Amino acid sequence: MDPLISSKLALNKSGSKKKPLLTVRVTDMKSGHGTFVNGKKIGSSGKQAFLNDKIRIGKNVFCIKHG
């Protein structure tokens, strides 16, 4: 494993054409400081994140927005 990669984000699209559902699958890759979704630490099994969820990887925080 690359020592610089601590987390994995994968964009998923499902739902219907009229109402698509966009999510992000967040997986911790044995990071030193942990990976969090909405303040809850996740493990290597991962967690689905939805619109307006906050993802924290180290000191970086990402918020899922549409558009």
N, C-alpha and C positions, 0 to 999 in steps of 0.2 A: 504494500500500500504506500502511496505517496505521502510523505510526512507532512506536506503542506495542506492536504485535504482532510478537513475535520468533520465535515457534514455534507450531505447530499440532498439536493432539492430536485424533485421531478414534477413537472407540470402535467396534470391530468385533465382531460376534457370528457364530460359525459352529459347526460340529460338529453333534452330535445333541441331541435333547431330553434324553436321559439324561446325556450328557456334553458340555455346551456348552463352546466354546472362546472365551474373551473375550480380546481383544488390543487394544492401542492403537497406532495408526499415528502416529509422531512425525516431524514434518517441521520442519527449520530454515528460517526465513523471513528469511534474511540478518541474523541477530542479531549484535550486537556482541561478545558473549562466548562464543558457541557454544551448541549444544544437544547433550547427551550422553545415551547410553543405556548403562548399566553401565560408565561411564568412557570410552567410545569416542565420539569426536565424529562426529556425523552431518551430512549435507549436505542440500541441497534435494530430493534424491531420496527421503529419508526412511528410516525403519527401523521394523520391527514390534517392539513390546515386549510381553512376556508377564508372567504372574503372577510376583511377587517381583523383577521388573526395577526398576532405579532410573533415573529420568529426571531429569536436571539441566538446568534452564533458568536461566542466570545464576547467582545464589546460591541459587535455590530447588531443592529436591530432592523428588521425588515417588516413592513406591513403589507399584506396582500390587498391590493386595490384593483378595481375594474376600470378599464379605459385608460 
